[in-house]
């Protein structure tokens, strides 16, 4: 192959290939193998196999590519001025993309330092490599692209024969360039929910666009200050533009929204409301089960999930079982019908009709004389404004619950994150 063809293949701007050397490089990989076998004294001499780490060394094909400059033009990395002379140069080596079977590719060239009139002695600026790293930009782009495919950074590091910290640094920088500053243009409706990021009730707040279903912001904790941080990023004009915010009945979120978004209606999430009534059903079921004996107890036993199911979704045998239980226990029948009636609330688009419906449902709930039902009805009345807002804005946080499942996958692939800034960037990058 001719030299100019090799230069075109390597495709480094401003440089030509002077020499190529083929060799093999030793790579160390840590594995866990069952090696240590011993007898445990306290387990009646049972044989125990302990997994211990072991480093395995193997050889991979390596190519060294030596470059020389086409032109004596050097650009200052500080101000961008071009010079035809330089202060001094140093030999430099950087990793490049693999070439076929040569999985390890190294670029060798002379890095130049220019004596800039404005900046002083500065390293030159090259379009194909950053000044302070040991890998080319095209390698970084490929690594960042692989990290988007729901793979652990360890898997990507093994594929490109890089250290996992280098892969994390590349991916984090790529996500930062793409996502920061965040794009809040055209955002009119928000959905806010929390996700679990660590054991012992450690949470993060997720803010999403309720119309385009993309994550706008993720921040640590679920405090009022956490949401205020997002509204500060959104700015006064963006806050004035917000029409509605869907959330559960978490007071810190509500206070922050009322403080910064005066035009926004707070819409309580229907699924959190329905989940609250399911807890009422379960409390009544357990109370009734403790009271009765004999045939009635057998009829109530194991009904929890059937009581959560709407009548149209029941199988014939399940419907017969519920009918038998309802004949024996009227209180269970009452809360089941209240649940079914509650589901009709979210179909209203006219506020007057919704208010009339609620007055009827509230009166029915209070007359049941069931404490759990009465407490829930009073709580619903206290939060009625946020529930009534659903007539104007048909938004909820159900899609955020679906996103939460994907976030769990991201966290599970990595076996958890210690760098929460990186974790939050991964979440935003997964829901563009």
C-alpha positions in Angstrom: 0.0 0.0 0.0 1.3 3.5 -0.9 2.1 6.0 1.9 -0.5 8.5 0.8 -3.2 5.7 1.0 -2.1 4.8 4.5 -2.3 8.5 5.4 -5.8 8.7 4.0 -6.8 5.6 6.0 -5.5 7.0 9.3 -7.1 10.4 8.5 -5.3 12.7 11.0 -5.7 16.3 9.8 -2.5 18.2 9.2 -0.3 15.0 9.6 1.1 12.3 7.4 2.0 8.7 8.4 5.8 8.4 8.6 6.1 4.9 10.0 3.9 2.0 11.2 5.0 -0.8 13.6 3.1 -3.9 14.4 3.5 -5.6 17.8 1.6 -7.2 20.7 0.6 -5.5 24.0 0.2 -7.2 27.3 -3.2 -6.6 28.9 -4.1 -7.4 32.5 -7.7 -8.4 33.3 -9.0 -9.1 36.8 -11.2 -12.2 37.1 -12.8 -14.1 40.0 -12.0 -17.8 40.0 -12.7 -20.5 42.5 -9.3 -21.3 43.8 -9.1 -21.5 47.6 -10.6 -24.7 49.1 -10.5 -25.3 52.8 -12.5 -27.0 55.6 -14.5 -24.8 57.9 -14.0 -25.6 61.6 -17.5 -24.5 62.8 -19.4 -26.1 59.9 -18.5 -29.7 60.7 -15.5 -29.7 58.3 -17.7 -28.7 55.4 -15.7 -27.9 52.2 -15.9 -24.2 51.4 -14.8 -22.6 48.1 -13.8 -19.0 48.3 -13.8 -16.8 45.3 -10.6 -14.7 45.1 -9.5 -12.1 42.6 -6.9 -13.0 40.1 -5.2 -11.0 37.4 -4.9 -12.7 34.0 -2.4 -11.3 31.4 -2.9 -11.9 27.8 -1.5 -10.4 24.5 -3.5 -8.4 22.0 -2.4 -7.1 18.6 -1.0 -3.6 18.7 -0.1 -1.0 16.1 2.1 2.1 16.6 1.5 4.9 14.1 4.2 7.6 13.8 3.1 10.9 12.4 4.9 13.9 10.9 3.5 17.4 10.1 2.4 18.5 6.7 2.7 22.2 7.5 4.6 24.3 10.1 1.5 26.1 11.4 0.8 26.1 15.1 -2.4 27.5 16.8 -2.4 28.8 20.4 -4.9 26.8 22.5 -5.6 30.0 24.5 -6.6 32.6 21.9 -6.5 30.7 18.6 -3.7 32.8 17.0 -1.6 31.0 14.4 2.3 31.0 14.5 4.9 29.6 12.2 7.5 29.2 14.9 7.3 27.5 18.3 9.0 27.5 21.7 9.7 23.8 22.1 8.2 20.4 21.4 7.8 17.1 23.2 7.1 13.6 22.0 3.5 12.6 22.7 1.5 9.3 22.6 -2.3 8.9 22.4 -4.8 6.1 22.0 -6.8 5.8 18.8 -9.6 3.7 17.4 -8.8 0.0 16.7 -7.8 -0.8 13.2 -9.2 -4.2 12.3 -7.6 -6.9 14.3 -5.2 -4.5 15.9 -7.3 -3.7 19.0 -4.7 -1.4 20.5 -3.7 1.5 18.3 -1.2 4.3 19.4 -0.6 7.6 17.7 3.0 9.0 18.1 3.7 12.7 17.3 5.5 15.8 18.5 3.4 18.1 20.6 4.4 21.7 20.1 4.3 24.6 22.6 4.0 28.1 21.1 5.3 31.3 22.6 2.1 33.4 22.2 2.3 37.2 22.5 -1.0 37.3 24.5 -1.1 34.0 26.4 2.6 33.2 26.9 3.9 29.7 26.4 0.9 27.5 25.6 0.4 24.1 24.2 -0.9 24.1 20.6 -4.5 23.4 19.7 -5.2 20.4 17.5 -8.6 19.6 16.1 -8.4 15.8 16.5 -7.2 15.6 20.2 -7.7 17.6 23.3 -4.7 19.1 24.9 -4.7 17.3 28.2 -5.8 13.7 27.4 -4.2 10.6 26.0 -6.9 9.6 23.5 -8.2 11.0 20.2 -11.5 12.7 19.9 -12.9 10.0 17.5 -12.1 7.3 20.1 -13.9 9.4 22.8 -16.9 9.7 20.5 -17.1 6.0 19.9 -16.7 5.2 23.6 -19.4 7.7 24.5 -21.7 6.1 21.9 -21.1 2.6 23.3 -22.0 3.9 26.8 -25.4 5.0 25.6 -26.3 1.4 24.7 -27.1 0.4 28.4 -23.8 -1.2 29.0 -21.7 -0.9 32.1 -18.5 1.2 31.9 -16.6 -1.9 32.8 -17.9 -3.7 29.7 -17.0 -0.7 27.5 -13.6 -0.4 29.1 -12.8 -4.1 28.4 -13.9 -3.7 24.8 -11.6 -0.8 24.1 -8.9 -1.9 26.5 -9.1 1.3 28.6 -9.3 1.9 32.3 -12.8 2.2 33.6 -12.1 5.6 35.1 -11.1 6.8 31.6 -14.4 5.5 30.1 -16.4 7.2 32.9 -14.6 10.5 32.3 -15.2 10.3 28.5 -18.9 9.5 29.0 -19.5 12.2 31.7 -17.8 14.9 29.6 -19.9 13.9 26.5 -23.1 13.9 28.4 -22.2 17.3 29.9 -21.5 18.8 26.5 -24.8 17.5 25.2 -27.1 18.3 28.1 -25.7 21.4 29.7 -27.1 24.0 29.6 -30.5 22.2 29.7 -33.1 23.2 27.0 -36.3 24.5 28.7 -37.8 26.1 25.6 -41.5 25.5 25.1 -42.1 23.9 28.5 -45.6 24.7 29.7 -46.6 21.7 31.9 -44.4 19.8 34.4 -44.6 16.4 36.2 -42.6 16.0 39.4 -41.9 12.8 41.3 -39.1 11.3 43.5 -37.0 8.3 42.8 -35.0 6.1 45.3 -31.3 6.4 44.7 -29.9 4.7 47.8 -31.0 2.6 50.8 -32.4 4.2 54.0 -34.8 6.6 52.2 -32.3 8.5 50.1 -34.3 10.1 47.2 -33.8 12.4 44.2 -36.3 14.7 42.6 -37.1 14.2 38.9 -38.7 17.0 36.9 -40.1 16.1 33.4 -41.9 17.8 30.6 -45.5 16.4 30.9 -46.2 17.1 27.2 -43.0 15.8 25.4 -42.2 13.2 28.1 -38.5 14.1 28.6 -36.5 14.5 31.8 -35.6 18.2 32.3 -33.8 18.1 35.6 -32.7 15.7 38.3 -31.4 16.8 41.7 -30.6 15.2 45.1 -33.2 15.0 47.9 -36.9 15.7 47.8 -36.9 18.9 49.8 -38.3 22.3 48.9 -34.8 23.6 48.2 -34.3 20.7 45.7 -37.2 21.9 43.5 -36.3 25.6 44.0 -32.9 24.8 42.4 -34.8 23.7 39.3 -37.0 26.8 39.2 -33.8 28.9 39.5 -32.4 27.2 36.4 -35.8 27.7 34.7 -35.6 31.5 35.3 -38.4 34.0 35.9 -39.7 34.0 32.3 -39.8 30.2 32.3 -41.7 30.1 35.6 -44.2 32.6 34.3 -44.8 30.2 31.3 -45.7 27.2 33.4 -49.5 26.5 33.3 -49.8 23.3 35.4 -47.6 21.0 37.5 -48.6 17.4 38.3 -47.3 16.0 41.6 -48.3 13.9 44.5 -49.4 15.6 47.7 -45.9 16.2 49.0 -46.0 19.6 50.7 -42.4 20.8 50.0 -43.0 20.4 46.2 -46.2 22.3 46.5 -44.7 25.2 48.5 -41.8 25.6 46.0 -44.2 25.6 43.0 -46.5 28.2 44.6 -43.5 30.4 45.5 -42.0 30.5 42.0 -44.8 29.7 39.5 -47.7 32.0 40.3 -49.6 31.1 37.1 -49.3 27.3 37.6 -52.2 25.1 38.7 -51.2 22.2 40.9 -52.6 19.0 39.7 -52.6 16.1 42.1 -51.7 12.8 40.5 -54.7 10.5 40.1 -52.7 7.3 40.6 -51.4 8.5 44.0 -55.0 9.3 45.0 -56.2 5.9 43.8 -53.3 4.2 45.6 -54.3 6.0 48.8 -57.8 4.5 48.6 -56.3 1.0 48.0 -54.6 1.4 51.4 -58.1 2.2 52.8 -59.5 -1.0 51.2 -56.7 -3.1 52.7 -57.2 -1.5 56.2 -60.9 -2.4 56.1 -60.2 -5.9 54.8 -57.7 -6.6 57.6 -60.1 -5.1 60.2 -63.0 -7.3 59.0 -60.8 -10.4 58.8 -59.9 -9.9 62.5 -63.5 -9.6 63.5 -65.1 -12.7 61.8 -64.7 -16.4 62.1 -65.6 -19.5 60.2 -67.1 -19.3 56.7 -67.0 -15.5 56.6 -63.3 -15.5 57.4 -62.6 -18.1 54.7 -64.4 -15.9 52.2 -62.4 -12.8 53.0 -59.0 -14.6 53.1 -56.9 -13.9 50.0 -59.1 -11.2 48.5 -56.6 -8.3 48.6 -55.7 -8.2 44.9 -59.2 -9.0 43.8 -60.5 -6.0 45.7 -58.0 -3.8 43.8 -59.3 -5.0 40.4 -62.0 -3.2 38.6 -65.2 -5.2 37.8 -64.6 -5.1 34.0 -61.2 -6.8 34.5 -62.3 -9.7 36.7 -62.5 -13.2 35.5 -65.8 -15.1 36.0 -64.5 -17.3 38.9 -63.1 -14.2 40.6 -66.3 -12.3 40.2 -68.2 -15.2 41.8 -65.8 -15.3 44.7 -66.2 -11.6 45.3 -70.0 -11.8 45.1 -69.9 -14.5 47.8 -67.7 -12.4 50.1 -69.9 -9.3 49.5 -73.0 -11.2 50.5 -71.4 -12.1 53.8 -69.7 -8.7 54.5 -71.4 -5.5 53.4 -68.6 -3.2 54.5 -66.2 -4.7 52.0 -68.9 -4.3 49.3 -69.3 -0.6 50.3 -65.6 0.3 50.0 -65.3 -1.7 46.7 -68.2 0.3 45.2 -66.7 3.6 46.5 -63.5 2.7 44.8 -65.3 2.0 41.5 -67.2 5.3 41.8 -64.0 7.2 42.5 -62.5 6.1 39.2 -65.2 8.1 37.4 -63.8 11.4 38.8 -61.0 11.6 36.3 -63.3 11.5 33.3 -64.9 14.9 34.0 -63.9 18.0 31.9 -66.5 20.4 33.3 -65.7 21.6 36.9 -69.4 22.1 37.8 -70.2 18.4 37.1 -67.1 17.3 39.0 -68.1 19.3 42.1 -71.6 17.9 42.0 -70.2 14.4 41.7 -67.8 14.9 44.6 -70.6 16.2 46.9 -72.5 13.0 46.2 -69.4 10.8 46.7 -68.3 12.6 49.9 -71.7 12.3 51.4 -71.8 8.6 50.7 -68.3 8.1 52.2 -69.1 10.0 55.4 -72.4 8.0 55.9 -70.5 4.7 55.8 -69.3 5.2 59.4 -66.1 3.5 58.4 -63.2 5.5 60.0 -60.6 4.8 57.3 -63.1 5.8 54.6 -64.1 9.0 56.4 -60.5 10.0 57.0 -59.7 9.5 53.3 -62.8 11.5 52.2 -61.8 14.4 54.5 -58.3 14.3 53.1 -59.7 14.4 49.6 -61.8 17.4 50.5 -58.8 19.2 51.9 -56.9 18.7 48.6 -59.9 19.3 46.4 -58.5 22.2 44.4 -55.5 20.1 43.2 -57.9 17.3 42.2 -60.4 19.6 40.5 -57.5 21.0 38.4 -57.5 17.7 36.5 -60.6 18.9 34.7 -58.5 21.6 32.9 -55.2 19.8 32.6 -55.3 16.0 31.9 -51.7 15.4 33.1 -50.3 13.0 35.7 -47.0 11.4 36.7 -47.8 7.9 35.4 -45.1 8.2 32.6 -42.6 9.1 35.3 -43.3 5.8 37.0 -42.5 4.1 33.7 -39.3 6.1 33.6 -38.5 5.1 37.1 -38.3 1.4 35.9 -35.8 2.4 33.2 -33.8 4.4 35.8 -33.6 1.2 38.0 -32.2 -0.6 35.0 -29.5 2.1 34.6 -28.6 1.8 38.3 -28.7 -2.0 38.2 -26.3 -2.3 35.2 -23.8 -0.1 37.0 -24.4 -1.9 40.4 -25.1 1.6 41.8 -23.5 5.0 41.5 -21.3 6.9 43.9 -21.0 9.9 41.6 -24.5 11.3 41.7 -23.7 14.1 39.2 -22.8 11.4 36.7 -25.9 9.3 37.6 -28.2 12.3 37.0 -26.6 13.0 33.7 -27.2 9.3 32.7 -30.9 9.7 33.6 -31.3 12.9 31.6 -29.4 11.4 28.6 -31.7 8.3 28.6 -34.9 10.4 28.2 -34.0 13.1 25.6 
